[in-house]
Amino acid sequence: MTAGIARALTISPPRVWRPAWGGGARGSELSWAIAFVVPYLAVLVAFVAYPVGYGLWMGSKPGLYADLLSDPRYLNTAF
């Protein structure tokens, strides 16, 4: 009985095949990958990265806060 248990413990599951590091997308697969990634990156930059960067740049200029608080249209709108 113990021989059967020992035999069951030594049997390992089959190895999963994994491609080598150089075995990525090639040819038309690479073209399709680029075709899907480029529009995503363009939208990400246009609607996320650029506004965040522009906001950080504007926030680093103290003179813009003074201009904003001295503008009568802003004061009427905010308060």
Helices and strands as residue ranges (DSSP letters): H 2-10, H 28-44, I 45-49, H 50-59, H 62-69, H 72-78
